[in-house]
Amino acid sequence: MIEIDRGEVRRYLGFKNGQTDESTEGLIDACIAKLNEEAVPKSVFHAFDLENPVGNVLKIEGLCITSANLAKNLKGCSCVYLMAATLGVGVDRLIARASATEMSRAVVYQAAAAAMIEAYCDEINEALCREAGRENLYCRPRFSPGYGDFNIKHQMDFARLLDTPRKIGLTVTEGMALAPSKSVTAIIGLSREKQPCHIKGCEVCDKTNCAFRR
């Protein structure tokens, strides 16, 4: 069972001060319990060499990525982890059913599932940090396609390199959305230089006007 931060659920619901009424808290608890029944978390990751970047162009396993934000994040790294994680199709079906019958519950499912996939990614991130530490390497903050100038089209590349359709049932649509929807792809740099690794996404995202920013 994935431990979900209820504060994150409230944040996704728009309760920035964290204050909700008893009825809302009861609904959050019920939705989290149901999500834990329906979710089938799966993940895949792999380490790849990172070629010495030239300017803002990075090369990973024949893949060229142009991103100033990512180049800054990976400065000093010689290799990276690519990772992908999903909660499975059951969560999407649960949200779809609620959307057709009880929209208030569907909204809470959406918020709780968003918090759940982030919590799951944090668990994977922490495991990768421990694995890297055994090789005297340090992880940089995970960075996903769609952050800053890191083009979201690279979702497709990550899915290909990690073989996510076969390994965890994760595909990418023509519009570059992940399916199942409660899924994440990301890159984590590895370096010999120890730096603070903020696992949460907001700390490394430059979208300061985001409604869900911490």
C-alpha positions as YAML, in Angstrom:
chain: A
units: angstrom
residues:
- id: 1
  name: MET
  ca: [0.00, 0.00, 0.00]
- id: 2
  name: ILE
  ca: [1.29, 3.45, -0.95]
- id: 3
  name: GLU
  ca: [1.30, 5.99, 1.86]
- id: 4
  name: ILE
  ca: [-0.47, 9.08, 0.51]
- id: 5
  name: ASP
  ca: [0.22, 12.51, 1.96]
- id: 6
  name: ARG
  ca: [-3.26, 13.86, 2.75]
- id: 7
  name: GLY
  ca: [-1.82, 17.37, 2.77]
- id: 8
  name: GLU
  ca: [-0.96, 16.87, -0.90]
- id: 9
  name: VAL
  ca: [-4.50, 15.69, -1.63]
- id: 10
  name: ARG
  ca: [-5.88, 18.85, -0.01]
- id: 11
  name: ARG
  ca: [-3.44, 20.96, -2.03]
- id: 12
  name: TYR
  ca: [-4.59, 19.38, -5.29]
- id: 13
  name: LEU
  ca: [-8.17, 20.05, -4.22]
- id: 14
  name: GLY
  ca: [-7.35, 23.73, -3.77]
- id: 15
  name: PHE
  ca: [-7.27, 23.86, 0.05]
- id: 16
  name: LYS
  ca: [-3.99, 25.72, 0.27]
- id: 17
  name: ASN
  ca: [-4.37, 26.44, 3.97]
- id: 18
  name: GLY
  ca: [-4.97, 22.73, 4.58]
- id: 19
  name: GLN
  ca: [-8.30, 23.33, 6.27]
- id: 20
  name: THR
  ca: [-11.24, 21.13, 5.28]
- id: 21
  name: ASP
  ca: [-14.46, 20.12, 6.96]
- id: 22
  name: GLU
  ca: [-15.26, 16.73, 8.45]
- id: 23
  name: SER
  ca: [-17.32, 15.66, 5.47]
- id: 24
  name: THR
  ca: [-14.49, 16.38, 3.02]
- id: 25
  name: GLU
  ca: [-11.99, 14.54, 5.21]
- id: 26
  name: GLY
  ca: [-14.30, 11.52, 5.29]
- id: 27
  name: LEU
  ca: [-14.58, 11.57, 1.50]
- id: 28
  name: ILE
  ca: [-10.79, 11.85, 1.14]
- id: 29
  name: ASP
  ca: [-10.31, 8.85, 3.43]
- id: 30
  name: ALA
  ca: [-12.89, 6.79, 1.53]
- id: 31
  name: CYS
  ca: [-11.38, 7.66, -1.85]
- id: 32
  name: ILE
  ca: [-7.84, 6.83, -0.71]
- id: 33
  name: ALA
  ca: [-9.01, 3.47, 0.60]
- id: 34
  name: LYS
  ca: [-10.71, 2.67, -2.73]
- id: 35
  name: LEU
  ca: [-7.69, 3.81, -4.73]
- id: 36
  name: ASN
  ca: [-5.47, 1.47, -2.75]
- id: 37
  name: GLU
  ca: [-7.82, -1.37, -3.69]
- id: 38
  name: GLU
  ca: [-7.76, -0.55, -7.41]
- id: 39
  name: ALA
  ca: [-4.17, 0.61, -7.94]
- id: 40
  name: VAL
  ca: [-1.62, -1.84, -9.31]
- id: 41
  name: PRO
  ca: [1.63, 0.16, -9.07]
- id: 42
  name: LYS
  ca: [4.35, -0.85, -11.51]
- id: 43
  name: SER
  ca: [7.66, 0.75, -12.39]
- id: 44
  name: VAL
  ca: [10.71, 0.29, -14.54]
- id: 45
  name: PHE
  ca: [14.05, 2.05, -14.59]
- id: 46
  name: HIS
  ca: [17.43, 1.71, -16.25]
- id: 47
  name: ALA
  ca: [20.79, 3.46, -16.06]
- id: 48
  name: PHE
  ca: [22.21, 4.99, -19.24]
- id: 49
  name: ASP
  ca: [25.44, 6.80, -20.02]
- id: 50
  name: LEU
  ca: [25.16, 10.54, -20.58]
- id: 51
  name: GLU
  ca: [27.45, 11.93, -23.26]
- id: 52
  name: ASN
  ca: [29.28, 15.13, -22.43]
- id: 53
  name: PRO
  ca: [26.70, 17.81, -23.20]
- id: 54
  name: VAL
  ca: [27.46, 20.49, -25.75]
- id: 55
  name: GLY
  ca: [25.61, 23.64, -24.82]
- id: 56
  name: ASN
  ca: [22.04, 22.63, -24.04]
- id: 57
  name: VAL
  ca: [22.12, 19.42, -26.10]
- id: 58
  name: LEU
  ca: [22.29, 16.13, -24.19]
- id: 59
  name: LYS
  ca: [22.71, 12.67, -25.69]
- id: 60
  name: ILE
  ca: [21.43, 9.52, -24.02]
- id: 61
  name: GLU
  ca: [21.51, 6.18, -25.83]
- id: 62
  name: GLY
  ca: [21.39, 7.89, -29.24]
- id: 63
  name: LEU
  ca: [18.60, 10.23, -28.10]
- id: 64
  name: CYS
  ca: [19.28, 13.97, -28.46]
- id: 65
  name: ILE
  ca: [17.51, 16.31, -26.03]
- id: 66
  name: THR
  ca: [17.74, 20.09, -26.27]
- id: 67
  name: SER
  ca: [16.82, 21.73, -22.97]
- id: 68
  name: ALA
  ca: [18.55, 24.46, -20.99]
- id: 69
  name: ASN
  ca: [16.62, 23.46, -17.85]
- id: 70
  name: LEU
  ca: [17.60, 19.81, -18.12]
- id: 71
  name: ALA
  ca: [21.21, 20.65, -19.00]
- id: 72
  name: LYS
  ca: [21.42, 22.72, -15.82]
- id: 73
  name: ASN
  ca: [19.89, 19.89, -13.80]
- id: 74
  name: LEU
  ca: [22.35, 17.33, -15.22]
- id: 75
  name: LYS
  ca: [25.49, 19.47, -15.14]
- id: 76
  name: GLY
  ca: [28.40, 17.33, -13.94]
- id: 77
  name: CYS
  ca: [26.55, 14.04, -14.46]
- id: 78
  name: SER
  ca: [28.10, 11.16, -16.39]
- id: 79
  name: CYS
  ca: [25.09, 8.87, -16.37]
- id: 80
  name: VAL
  ca: [21.36, 8.98, -15.66]
- id: 81
  name: TYR
  ca: [18.46, 6.83, -14.60]
- id: 82
  name: LEU
  ca: [15.38, 6.86, -16.80]
- id: 83
  name: MET
  ca: [12.30, 5.80, -14.88]
- id: 84
  name: ALA
  ca: [8.62, 5.25, -15.50]
- id: 85
  name: ALA
  ca: [5.84, 4.48, -13.06]
- id: 86
  name: THR
  ca: [2.10, 3.89, -13.26]
- id: 87
  name: LEU
  ca: [-0.83, 3.15, -10.98]
- id: 88
  name: GLY
  ca: [-2.47, 1.01, -13.66]
- id: 89
  name: VAL
  ca: [-5.72, 1.09, -15.62]
- id: 90
  name: GLY
  ca: [-7.88, 0.30, -12.60]
- id: 91
  name: VAL
  ca: [-7.42, 3.84, -11.26]
- id: 92
  name: ASP
  ca: [-8.47, 5.36, -14.59]
- id: 93
  name: ARG
  ca: [-11.59, 3.17, -14.63]
- id: 94
  name: LEU
  ca: [-12.44, 4.14, -11.05]
- id: 95
  name: ILE
  ca: [-12.22, 7.84, -11.91]
- id: 96
  name: ALA
  ca: [-14.26, 7.34, -15.10]
- id: 97
  name: ARG
  ca: [-17.06, 5.56, -13.25]
- id: 98
  name: ALA
  ca: [-17.20, 8.28, -10.60]
- id: 99
  name: SER
  ca: [-17.22, 11.00, -13.28]
- id: 100
  name: ALA
  ca: [-20.40, 9.50, -14.70]
- id: 101
  name: THR
  ca: [-22.24, 9.25, -11.38]
- id: 102
  name: GLU
  ca: [-20.76, 11.51, -8.69]
- id: 103
  name: MET
  ca: [-18.52, 14.31, -9.85]
- id: 104
  name: SER
  ca: [-17.51, 15.41, -6.35]
- id: 105
  name: ARG
  ca: [-16.08, 11.96, -5.69]
- id: 106
  name: ALA
  ca: [-14.37, 11.94, -9.09]
- id: 107
  name: VAL
  ca: [-12.61, 15.21, -8.23]
- id: 108
  name: VAL
  ca: [-11.29, 13.74, -4.98]
- id: 109
  name: TYR
  ca: [-10.20, 10.58, -6.81]
- id: 110
  name: GLN
  ca: [-8.25, 12.74, -9.26]
- id: 111
  name: ALA
  ca: [-6.53, 14.65, -6.45]
- id: 112
  name: ALA
  ca: [-5.78, 11.54, -4.39]
- id: 113
  name: ALA
  ca: [-4.47, 9.64, -7.43]
- id: 114
  name: ALA
  ca: [-2.17, 12.55, -8.32]
- id: 115
  name: ALA
  ca: [-0.79, 12.47, -4.77]
- id: 116
  name: MET
  ca: [-0.50, 8.69, -4.93]
- id: 117
  name: ILE
  ca: [1.58, 8.57, -8.13]
- id: 118
  name: GLU
  ca: [3.89, 11.24, -6.72]
- id: 119
  name: ALA
  ca: [4.27, 9.28, -3.48]
- id: 120
  name: TYR
  ca: [5.04, 6.14, -5.49]
- id: 121
  name: CYS
  ca: [7.65, 8.02, -7.54]
- id: 122
  name: ASP
  ca: [9.19, 9.29, -4.30]
- id: 123
  name: GLU
  ca: [9.54, 5.68, -3.11]
- id: 124
  name: ILE
  ca: [11.26, 4.71, -6.36]
- id: 125
  name: ASN
  ca: [13.43, 7.83, -6.20]
- id: 126
  name: GLU
  ca: [14.58, 6.97, -2.70]
- id: 127
  name: ALA
  ca: [15.41, 3.39, -3.73]
- id: 128
  name: LEU
  ca: [17.45, 4.69, -6.67]
- id: 129
  name: CYS
  ca: [19.31, 7.07, -4.37]
- id: 130
  name: ARG
  ca: [20.25, 4.12, -2.16]
- id: 131
  name: GLU
  ca: [21.35, 2.06, -5.16]
- id: 132
  name: ALA
  ca: [23.44, 4.95, -6.52]
- id: 133
  name: GLY
  ca: [25.00, 5.46, -3.10]
- id: 134
  name: ARG
  ca: [26.44, 1.96, -3.21]
- id: 135
  name: GLU
  ca: [28.46, 3.13, -6.24]
- id: 136
  name: ASN
  ca: [29.40, 6.41, -4.53]
- id: 137
  name: LEU
  ca: [27.07, 8.31, -6.83]
- id: 138
  name: TYR
  ca: [24.54, 10.96, -5.92]
- id: 139
  name: CYS
  ca: [21.12, 11.57, -7.47]
- id: 140
  name: ARG
  ca: [19.93, 14.87, -8.84]
- id: 141
  name: PRO
  ca: [16.26, 15.90, -8.60]
- id: 142
  name: ARG
  ca: [14.06, 13.89, -10.93]
- id: 143
  name: PHE
  ca: [12.96, 15.85, -13.97]
- id: 144
  name: SER
  ca: [10.03, 14.96, -16.21]
- id: 145
  name: PRO
  ca: [9.23, 15.82, -19.82]
- id: 146
  name: GLY
  ca: [6.97, 18.87, -19.78]
- id: 147
  name: TYR
  ca: [8.90, 20.70, -17.02]
- id: 148
  name: GLY
  ca: [10.29, 24.01, -18.23]
- id: 149
  name: ASP
  ca: [11.72, 23.70, -21.74]
- id: 150
  name: PHE
  ca: [12.06, 19.90, -21.56]
- id: 151
  name: ASN
  ca: [9.79, 18.96, -24.46]
- id: 152
  name: ILE
  ca: [6.93, 16.65, -23.52]
- id: 153
  name: LYS
  ca: [7.46, 14.71, -26.78]
- id: 154
  name: HIS
  ca: [10.29, 12.88, -25.00]
- id: 155
  name: GLN
  ca: [7.63, 10.88, -23.14]
- id: 156
  name: MET
  ca: [7.63, 8.72, -26.28]
- id: 157
  name: ASP
  ca: [11.41, 8.31, -26.24]
- id: 158
  name: PHE
  ca: [11.45, 7.30, -22.58]
- id: 159
  name: ALA
  ca: [8.68, 4.75, -23.19]
- id: 160
  name: ARG
  ca: [10.70, 3.29, -26.07]
- id: 161
  name: LEU
  ca: [14.01, 3.13, -24.21]
- id: 162
  name: LEU
  ca: [12.39, 1.55, -21.15]
- id: 163
  name: ASP
  ca: [10.03, -0.70, -23.17]
- id: 164
  name: THR
  ca: [7.17, 0.45, -20.95]
- id: 165
  name: PRO
  ca: [4.28, -0.99, -23.04]
- id: 166
  name: ARG
  ca: [5.59, -4.50, -22.52]
- id: 167
  name: LYS
  ca: [7.08, -4.15, -19.05]
- id: 168
  name: ILE
  ca: [4.47, -2.10, -17.16]
- id: 169
  name: GLY
  ca: [1.60, -1.54, -19.64]
- id: 170
  name: LEU
  ca: [2.39, 2.17, -20.07]
- id: 171
  name: THR
  ca: [1.88, 3.73, -23.49]
- id: 172
  name: VAL
  ca: [2.02, 7.25, -24.92]
- id: 173
  name: THR
  ca: [-0.75, 8.72, -27.07]
- id: 174
  name: GLU
  ca: [-0.22, 10.77, -30.24]
- id: 175
  name: GLY
  ca: [-0.88, 13.84, -28.10]
- id: 176
  name: MET
  ca: [1.97, 12.79, -25.79]
- id: 177
  name: ALA
  ca: [-0.30, 11.91, -22.87]
- id: 178
  name: LEU
  ca: [0.53, 8.87, -20.78]
- id: 179
  name: ALA
  ca: [-1.91, 5.97, -20.62]
- id: 180
  name: PRO
  ca: [-2.87, 5.00, -17.94]
- id: 181
  name: SER
  ca: [-3.16, 8.67, -17.05]
- id: 182
  name: LYS
  ca: [-1.82, 8.37, -13.50]
- id: 183
  name: SER
  ca: [1.70, 7.66, -14.68]
- id: 184
  name: VAL
  ca: [5.05, 9.45, -14.73]
- id: 185
  name: THR
  ca: [8.25, 9.32, -16.75]
- id: 186
  name: ALA
  ca: [11.36, 11.06, -15.49]
- id: 187
  name: ILE
  ca: [15.13, 11.35, -15.68]
- id: 188
  name: ILE
  ca: [17.45, 11.39, -12.66]
- id: 189
  name: GLY
  ca: [21.05, 12.48, -13.06]
- id: 190
  name: LEU
  ca: [23.92, 10.71, -11.31]
- id: 191
  name: SER
  ca: [27.15, 12.40, -10.38]
- id: 192
  name: ARG
  ca: [30.15, 12.08, -8.07]
- id: 193
  name: GLU
  ca: [29.35, 15.52, -6.68]
- id: 194
  name: LYS
  ca: [26.95, 15.60, -3.76]
- id: 195
  name: GLN
  ca: [24.17, 18.14, -4.12]
- id: 196
  name: PRO
  ca: [20.81, 18.53, -2.40]
- id: 197
  name: CYS
  ca: [18.27, 16.21, -4.03]
- id: 198
  name: HIS
  ca: [14.80, 17.70, -3.72]
- id: 199
  name: ILE
  ca: [12.58, 14.77, -4.59]
- id: 200
  name: LYS
  ca: [9.38, 16.80, -4.90]
- id: 201
  name: GLY
  ca: [8.69, 18.32, -8.30]
- id: 202
  name: CYS
  ca: [7.78, 21.90, -7.40]
- id: 203
  name: GLU
  ca: [11.26, 22.67, -6.14]
- id: 204
  name: VAL
  ca: [12.74, 22.23, -9.62]
- id: 205
  name: CYS
  ca: [9.83, 23.52, -11.72]
- id: 206
  name: ASP
  ca: [9.92, 27.11, -12.97]
- id: 207
  name: LYS
  ca: [6.14, 27.40, -13.46]
- id: 208
  name: THR
  ca: [5.75, 29.82, -10.60]
- id: 209
  name: ASN
  ca: [2.17, 30.70, -11.55]
- id: 210
  name: CYS
  ca: [0.96, 27.09, -11.27]
- id: 211
  name: ALA
  ca: [-2.24, 26.79, -9.22]
- id: 212
  name: PHE
  ca: [-0.93, 23.64, -7.53]
- id: 213
  name: ARG
  ca: [2.50, 24.96, -6.60]
- id: 214
  name: ARG
  ca: [3.52, 24.33, -2.99]
...
